Amino acid sequence: MSTSQKPTITKERKAILSTLWIFVMFNYLYCDVMGLMDPSFLKQYLAGNVGGMQITPTFLLGAAILMEIPISMVILSRVLGFRATRWANIIAGSIMTLVQFSTLFLGSFPPVYYLFFSVIEIACTAFIVWFAWTWPNPEAVPHNVAFDRSLKESK
C-alpha cells in the first residue's frame, strides 16, 4: 500500500465508525419511541415505574450519561487520532454491547419489537468493536519493509 493511500483508508474507516454510531443511535431512539406507543409501557412511564424500575431524576441522569457515549462517538470517531479513535470505539462499543445485552434480562420479558431492535443494536455495537479491533495502524511499517531496510543499511 502506498503512503498516499494510508490517510484515505484511515479517513474512510473513521467515517464508517461514525456512521455506525449514527445508525445505532437511530435504533436506540426509535425503539424508545415505539415504547412510548406501547399502551402498557406508556401507562408505566406515566406512573414512574417501568418494568419494576423506578424512573427517578437520578435514573434519567444515568440514562442520559449512557446515551452520551454513542452521541459523543459520532464526533470522536472522526476527530481523534488513530490510536485514540481505535480504543475509544473498542471501549464504547463494548460498554454499549454489554448494556444492551443486559437490558434483555431486566424486569419482565421484553416485547418483540424491543428484541428486534436489541438484536440490531447488539450486532452493530459488536461489529464496531470488531471493526476497531482489526484496524491496522496506518503508521506501522510492514515487517518485510523494515527487514529490507536493515539489509540495505548493513551493506
Secondary structure, 3 states (H helix, E strand, C coil): CCCCHHHHHHHHHHHHHHHHHHHHHHHHHHHHHHHHHCHHHHHHHHHCEECCEECCHHHHHHHHHHHHHHHHHHHHHHHCCHHHHHHHHHHHHHHHHHHHHHHCCCCCCCCHHHHHHHHHHHHHHHHHHHHHHCCCCCCCCCHHHHHHHHHHHHC
